[in-house]
Amino acid sequence: MKTVKEVSELTGISVRTLHYYDEIGLFKPTEVTEAGYRLYDDKAIEKLGQILVFRELDLPLADIKLIMDNPDLDRNSVLAKQREMLWLKKQRLERIIANIDNMLKGDHDMDFTVFDETELRAMFSDMLQNMNESQKQIFIDRYGSIEAWEKHMIEGASDEKVQKNYAKVVEWYGSKEAVKESLKNPPKSEVFTAYQKRIGSIQQKLADMKGTDVNSFEVRQLIGEYDFVAKQLYQVEDARPLLMDIAKGYQENEELAQGVDSVYGDGSAKYIGEAIEAFYMSPGFFK
């Protein structure tokens, strides 16, 4: 049997994180002595090794717990999905490296393409099919016709900043295919509105707690709810990249911060941003 300190030294996982894994039921000790000391046998340490593999694949702790608790769950399918996501990230990194190599050679024409024209046209078609007539009319009034709107979108997509935004969306969703799927099957308008209202309610509650320690249980509970609702609203498996971008915008984008403060009160954007960051940056974050 090994103590929690010995397991920590063996694996590099902090004692605090091991205690947290115990609290959430992800990794419990084999035995707890009468004095309250946690002890782990070889089988438990083997299980921890599996957990660490899944963490290296960026799987949320909640998903890892589901996998570890359900022996019937197809772990190979989970690994295959994570492999696909890592492969897409690898492609993006290779493209960035190639661009840097070209710059070093004196070629400053960098390729930031995320979605090509064929993909964009297909995505536009899917988006259009899920819009009602009043929504379409907004864009017809602005661009003159649906065809003109599509042309504007396709031509604008070649802009480096637009493609970087596409890359950010792919990061939020985990893969290009997930982005495309979200356009094919968006949430119904009434569901979308309900989730938006719920997020507004969460932000108002956070704004009302300005001055409270962002690491307090009450604040962390609200951000946890924010995380859950964001996953449902935007149909993403991991809301962290999206909400961390929101946190950054709330703290660094003056125009955005003013808009948030005008709704929830002065200093709300900064406080909400800090609360989101504290939630995701804390050791042993339970996604």
Stockholm file with secondary structure:
# STOCKHOLM 1.0

chainA/1-287         MKTVKEVSELTGISVRTLHYYDEIGLFKPTEVTEAGYRLYDDKAIEKLGQILVFRELDLPLADIKLIMDNPDLDRNSVLAKQREMLWLKKQRLERIIANIDNMLKGDHDMDFTVFDETELRAMFSDMLQNMNESQKQIFIDRYGSIEAWEKHMIEGASDEKVQKNYAKVVEWYGSKEAVKESLKNPPKSEVFTAYQKRIGSIQQKLADMKGTDVNSFEVRQLIGEYDFVAKQLYQVEDARPLLMDIAKGYQENEELAQGVDSVYGDGSAKYIGEAIEAFYMSPGFFK
#=GR chainA/1-287 SS CEEHHHHHHHHCCCHHHHHHHHHTTSSCCSEECTTCCEEECHHHHHHHHHHHHHHHTTCCHHHHHHHHHCTTSCHHHHHHHHHHHHHHHHHHHHHHHHHHHHHHTTCCCCCCCSSCHHHHHHHHHHHHHTCCHHHHHHHHHHHSSHHHHHHHHHHHTTSHHHHHHHHHHHHHHSSHHHHHHHHHSCCCHHHHHHHHHHHHHHHHHHHHTTTSCTTSHHHHHHHHHHHHHHHHHHTCSCCHHHHHHHHHHHHHCHHHHHHHHHHHCTTHHHHHHHHHHHHHHSTTCCC
#=GC SS_cons         CEEHHHHHHHHCCCHHHHHHHHHTTSSCCSEECTTCCEEECHHHHHHHHHHHHHHHTTCCHHHHHHHHHCTTSCHHHHHHHHHHHHHHHHHHHHHHHHHHHHHHTTCCCCCCCSSCHHHHHHHHHHHHHTCCHHHHHHHHHHHSSHHHHHHHHHHHTTSHHHHHHHHHHHHHHSSHHHHHHHHHSCCCHHHHHHHHHHHHHHHHHHHHTTTSCTTSHHHHHHHHHHHHHHHHHHTCSCCHHHHHHHHHHHHHCHHHHHHHHHHHCTTHHHHHHHHHHHHHHSTTCCC
//
